[in-house]
Amino acid sequence: MSFQSSNPPYLLSFPEKTAVPLIVSSPHSGQDYPTDFLQAARLSIHDLQKAEDRFVDKLFDAAPEIGATFLRAAFPRVWCDVNRDRRELDARMFKPPLPSTALLRTPKVRAGFGVIPRCASQGRAIYSHCLAPEEVERRISSCWLPYHQALSELISDVKTKFGYALLVDVHSMPRLEQYRECNVVFGDAHGHSCSSKIIGFLEENFQSRGYSTQRNVPYAGGYITRNYGRPLQGVHAIQIELCRSLYMNTATLEPSRMFIKVREDLTHIMGDLAFAFSEKI
């Protein structure tokens, strides 16, 4: 079972006007499901789609208009999750089992959400059978590596041009029952992946538009944020989680009447961030 599609594994949009040192990454909004994967999965396409950061790519698709570069995955996260280390694999998913010595058995893996997920949303098992070990190389080589190679090159190019770079990794989240007033979470790896001025700037701008925010709880940033964020080397990375109920009907998985407003708000905020960061906030 390999990633078979006439489309590339990612979509890349370059600045439409004067470039700024901002890269927006949407690694979980892909909807190009391989046919053989859908046939093998025990879950319906609707259940699999619940695991997407659905429409996040559409919310941020004005990024090139403000001078930013926009990278988004075409493949779904239930097929290959590029916000995980490539070694985050559950050996028990495969027959014969993978050698465990080279794997990272993190809490995400134990919960079923490794680079090749065992579960979709709400911990529901994707497969009723074990996968062949060859699936690891196929999905890593066809999806994980191309996405990270593209992202690495973009960061390097932006840093070379401007002397620094800001990566904004965008995601969606379910309603946080324990934090009812929170609908945006910023993750900066507890202060390690991004300048405090940048996250403070974003907090102020989101809050001024009526959004309630939290920092690092319960999402402090995934592999992308932690791997690429190197503030001392001039590369800042921040993860943004948006509550899906802000812009989407979570039952039908369709955009709500608030979608356009949220998109407009995000476009303005990213534009303000791009301008401020260009001035080295």
N, C-alpha and C positions, 0 to 999 in steps of 0.2 A: 504494500500500500504506500504509494509515493504521492508527492504533491504534483498532480497533473492538471495543468491549467495553461490556457493560451496567454494568460496575463502574467506579468512579472510578479515576484513575491512582495514587492513594495511599490508604492507610488511616491514620486519625488517632485515637489513643486518649488521652483526657484523664485527669488524675489522679482516682483513685477516693476518695482521702482528702485530707488537708491537702497542698496543692501544695508542691513543693520546686523550686528553680531548676535542675532537671535535665531535659534533652531527650535522648532516645535516638533515633537515626536508623539505619534499616536500608535502605540504598538498593539493595542487590543481591539481596534475597531474594524478589523478585516472581516469580510463576509464572503470570501471566495472559497466555499466548501468543496473539497474534492468529492467527486461522486462516489468513489469506492469507500471513502470514510463514512459518508452518510448511510451507505448500505450496511456497513459493519457496525455502526453505533447502535446501541440499544435505546437511545433517547431520540425523541422526535426533533426535527429541525427547530421547532419553537423552543423546546427545552435547551437545546444547544445554544440558541441565540441569546438566551437569558444570561449567558456567561460573557457575552460581548460587552465592550464599552461602546454600546450601540449609539450611533450618531455623533460620537465625540469628534470624529474626523470632519463632520459637517459643521459642528459648532466652531471649529477652529480653522475652517478652510479659507478664511480671509487673511491668514497669516502672510501669504506672499504679497498681498496688497499693501501691507505695512512695511515691507522690506525683509521679512523673515523667510527662512527656508523651512519647508514643511515636509516631513517624512512620515508616512503612514503604512502600516502593514496591510497587505491584501488578504492574507490568509487568516483564519480565525485562531484565537488563542487556545481553543480546545484542541486544535491540531498541533500547534507548536507555540509555546509561550516564550517570547523573546525577552520578557522581563524577568527571566530566571537565568542563573548560571547554566551553561550547557551541561554541567556535571550534576545538576539537580534532577536525578532520575530515581525512580522507584524500581529496584531490581526485580521485585516480585511481579511487576506488570508484564514481564517477558518470559518466554519459554524457549530455550533454557534461560534461567535467570542470568542477569548481567553480573560480571565480576564486581563485587561491592567495594573493592579497595580503591577504585578510581572515582567513586561517586560521592556526592555530598548529600547526606540524608538530613536535610534541614526540616524545621517545623512545617514549611510549605509542602515539602515532599510527603511528609507523614500525613498531612491533611488531604493529599491527593492532587496537589497543585504544583507539580514539578514542570520542567521544561516540556515534557510530554505529559499532559495532565491525565490522571486516572479518573478524576471527577469533573463534573461541570458545576454549575451553581448549586448551592445548598447541599454540597457533598454527594450529589447523585452520580453513581458510577456510569461512565461513558460506554464501557465495553463489558460484554458478557464472556469474554475469552481473553487469553494472554496474547500479547503481540510478539512478532518475530523480532529478535535482536537487531536485525537489519533495519528496522524502522528508525532506530536512533540515528544512524548515519544518514538515512534518506531525508529525514526531517531537519536535522541539523544543517546538512549541506544545502538543502533546497530553500530553507527559510531562515533559520537562526543566523547562519554565517553571512548570507547576503545582507540581512538587515543591519547586523552589527558592523559589517565592513562599510556599508554606506554611511552609517551614523559616525563611525570613527573618522572616515574621510571628511565628512562635512565639518565635524568639530575641528579637525586639523586645518582644513582650509580656512575656516572662519578665524581661528586663532592666528594663523599666519597673516591674514589680511588685516585684522584689527588689533592683534596683540592679546585678545581675550575673547571668550565666547560664553554665551548663556544658553543652556539647554533646558527647555520646559517640556517635561514628559507628562502628557495629559491622559486622564483616566476618568472613569465613572464609578460610583459606589452606590450600594443600597442605602435606604434611609437608616441612619444610626439611631436605634431605639434608645441607647443609653445616653446619647447626646442629641436630644430632640431638636435643639435650636441650631444645630450645626448642619450646614449644607455644602461647605467647602473645607477640605483638609489639605494643608500644605505639608509636604514631606521634604526635609532637608537633611535626613540621616542624623537628626538631633544636633544640627549645627555644623556638620562635617562636610556637606556637599555644596554649600552655597553661602554667599555673603549674607550676614544678618540684615544688611541694608536692603537687599533685594527682596527677601521674604517679608520684611517690614513694609516695604513699598507695596507689595501685592496685597498684604493684609489690609492696609489702609484703603487701597482702591476698591477691593471687593466689598469691604464693610461700608464704604461711602455709597455704594449702589444697593445696599440693603441685604447683602449676603452675610450670613453668620459663619465664622471661620474657627478653625482649630489648627494647631501646629503639631505634627508628628503623632497625633493620637486620633484614631488607631492605625494610621498609615504613615510610616516614617520614610517611605521611599523604597522602591524595589531595586532589582539588580542594575537597571539602567542608571538610576539616580546615584547609587552608591559606587558603581563602577566608573562612571565618567566624571562625576563631580570632584574636581581637584582645585579648590579655590586658590591655594597657594601657587598653583601653576597657571592660573588665569582661566580655568574652566569651571564655571558654576553650573550646577544642575539642581533643579527643583521639580518635585512631583506635585501635580495638582489633581485632586479627586473632587469631582462634582457629583452631588446627589442626583440620581437619575430622575427622581420625581420632580425636579426643577423644570424639566423640559420634555419629559416623556411619560406616556401612559405605561406604567410598568406591567399592566396586565395584557394589553394588546401589543406592546412593544412598538408603538407608533408615536411620532412626535405629538406633543400636546400644543395647546394654543400659546403656551409660554415659550415655545422653542425659538421663535424669531427674536423675542426680547432678550433671552439669555445669549443668543448668538451675537446680537448687537452689543450687549454689555461686554462680552468676552473680546470682541474685536476692538472696542475702545480701550479696554484694560491692557490688552497685548500691545496696542499702539502706543499707549502711554509708557509701558514698560520698555518697549523698543527705543523710544526717544530718550527716556531717562537713562537706560543702560548705555546707550551710545555716548551719553555724557558722563559715563563712569560714576553712577550713583554710589 
